[in-house]
Structure formats: C-alpha cells, structure tokens
Amino acid sequence: MSVSSYTQRLLDAFAEQPFLLAPMAGVTDAPYRLMCRDHGARLAYSEMVSVAGLAHASEKTWDLVLPDEREPQICVQLFGSKPEQFSAAVRAVEERVGDKLTLIDLNMACPARKVTTKGEGSALMRTPDLAAEIVSACVSEAHVPVTVKMRVGYGAHDRNAPEFAARMAEAGASAVAVHGRTAGQLYQGTADWSIIDEVAAAVSVPVIGSGDVFSADDAVRMLTTTSASAVFCARGTYGNPWIFEDALEALRTGSPARVRDYRDRLGALRRHVELLARAGAHMARARTFAAWYLKGIPDAAAWRRRSVGCSTAEDFMRLVDDLDAAAADWYLDRGKVVARSIEA
Ligand SMILES: Cc1cc2nc3c(=O)[nH]c(=O)nc-3n(C[C@H](O)[C@H](O)[C@H](O)COP(=O)(O)O)c2cc1C
C-alpha cells in the first residue's frame, strides 16, 4: 500500500476521533488503555518499547506491546538507534500483534538521559540522516503506517522540527507528531503550540499536536486553533479517562466540556483497580492512579497515605469500599467537594 493511502487511513481514523491516547512509559499499559477506551479513546498507544530489548524479549517486554483481547487496536511505539534493529522489531511486532496493529510510531521525542546518551529518542533530532534511515528501514518492512513523534528540537534553543519533519515525511512517515517543548525543556515551561503550525506548513502529511492538553477543553482548543489533524491526550488523562468522549462532544456541540465530579472518579478508580487486578498487573501501579482519582476529595492527603499502604487488589477494593461509604457524607459546593461532618 502506498504512503498516501496510509495517510488517508489515518485521516479517516482522526475524522472519527481526533483525540488520541498518547504513549506514556509507565502509564499506558493495557488496563490504562481499556479505561480510556471505555470513555471514547479509539487510537491508543503502547508505552515506548526498545527495539534492542525486543531482539531478545521476554514475555514481560511483549506485555508492553500486545493488546488485551478486549482491545480492538493498538499503536505501538518503538525507540532505539539502529536501523537493522528497527527492521527486525517491525517484523516481530507485525507478526505478534497481527491485524490489531494500526500503526508503528518511532520515538524521536524522549528526553530521558539514559535514552539520549545512546543516541535514541530525541537525540535522533540531531542526527537527521540516521533518523531518516530508520524511517526508511521501518517503512520498507511495515504493512501499516509508520509515524514519527518529535519535539520542537533537541537543545534548549533548537527549533528544527519543521525541517526534521519534512525529512521524515520524505523518508516515508505517514504522519508526524510534535510535542511543543524542546528536549532540553523536559516537561518544564509552557508548550509552544505554534510549532504545530510550523511543522504542518513544512509537510503534506497530517500532524498530531502534543503538549499541555490538561482538559477536554484544551484538547478542543488545540485541534481548532492550530493546524493539528489530531491531538495527543497525555497527562490530561490522569484521573480523567473521560477526556476523549468529553472533548469529542465539546467539539461537536461547540459547548464547553462537561465537568466530572468525585462520584465519577470513585467509580473509575474501582473499575481501574478491577482492570489492573484482572490483568495480573503489579498493584503498585494503582497507588499512582489512585492519587490521580482522589484529587480534590475531602481529606485527600489521608486517603492518599492509605492508598500508599495498599499492596494487593483486595487492599485497594477495601479502600474503594471505604471511600464510597465516606462519600455518602460528601456533596458539591460550587464545584468543590465538601464533607458534611467536617463542615459541622
Ligand atoms: C509519564 C510520562 C511518560 C511518557 N512516555 C512517553 C513515551 O513513552 N513516548 C513518547 O513519545 N512520549 C512520552 N511521553 C510524552 C507524552 O506522550 C506527551 O507528548 C507529553 O506528556 C506532552 O503532553 P502533555 O503536556 O499534554 O502531557 C510521556 C509523558 C509522561 C508524562
């Protein structure tokens, strides 16, 4: 299939649901993706997976790649620096994932030192020849669209995303994603959305925008005020898996997105714990997620302390039962959750 029909396939998917679950290492495992899919996410990305690791991968590594049986699709993100390892990884991922594989994304955005010191992730923005070679190697092997995720540039003052994106598109990328920060900025400062327009002006493939999408309204704003064809929801999904359906509804109706309250969040925490337990996941992950769902509730710090002490699915279920019991005493006062007994 030619690159342009791959691009069309992506545009069709974006037309249906332009708000995508971004790749997040340590976060977007199968239970997390299922939570988001339950609330409107269609395209959802795996955590980044090392192509070097996949060469002699354990089943644990493959768990990062393989979709749950209830997932209809997956976008797999790879990172590394050796074209031949990327080719082998593409072959292996296509073979193991099969028809559920929607696209393979190449990580040229990760700023972590342990990644960039090996010339991987965002460091590839400094070696465009190698980056283009990697894209070509993947495109010639793949039977799905290959896309590239990048930053504004590598160093604090670099801004080569437009030229870099053009080079990656020329090498065969069917879409590019840009996070509006340089690698040097890590996650600090404000994301610069103007880079999305600059990249879009430099390429003819669709651009996925990323950076500071903290709410459904932010997601709609990025889509409607920039040249992005789709928007990555990353930290904005923390404790808010509804961001996908809420943003889509706000986009369609033109009204501000719906506000979720503690009742929605307690229900989501229960469901998330169930999904993690069912996946046999390490329950330590639930401590992080619990803190996100519990934000803004009465006595939040004490509840968070209790969740840190939980280590089994049963511990978490007891916590959720106790939260539900406590919530019988809560009510909303101008958007703030208040406990009657504390107030009295
Ligand atoms: C915990 C965490 C892990 C991330 N892991 C990845 C990753 O594996 N691959 C990637 O391309 N980006 C990764 N990102 C970056 C996000 O996909 C996104 O581009 C970034 O968070 C900016 O969006 P936001 O400001 O709306 O969160 C990660 C971000 C966070 C917060």
The ligand as an ORCA input file, in Angstrom:
! r2SCAN-3c Opt
* xyz 0 1
  C       4.870      9.740     32.473
  C       5.069     10.089     31.022
  C       5.595      9.142     30.168
  C       5.772      9.445     28.816
  N       6.249      8.474     27.979
  C       6.337      8.723     26.649
  C       6.700      7.689     25.746
  O       6.925      6.517     26.129
  N       6.791      8.005     24.430
  C       6.534      9.277     23.967
  O       6.624      9.532     22.767
  N       6.162     10.268     24.810
  C       6.046     10.010     26.110
  N       5.592     10.995     26.958
  C       5.230     12.310     26.410
  C       3.717     12.413     26.133
  O       3.319     11.496     25.130
  C       3.328     13.843     25.687
  O       3.924     14.142     24.457
  C       3.770     14.880     26.722
  O       3.411     14.481     28.032
  C       3.177     16.262     26.434
  O       1.789     16.250     26.588
  P       1.048     16.858     27.924
  O       1.798     18.125     28.278
  O      -0.354     17.107     27.432
  O       1.177     15.824     28.972
  C       5.441     10.730     28.315
  C       4.920     11.677     29.187
  C       4.728     11.382     30.521
  C       4.149     12.434     31.437
*
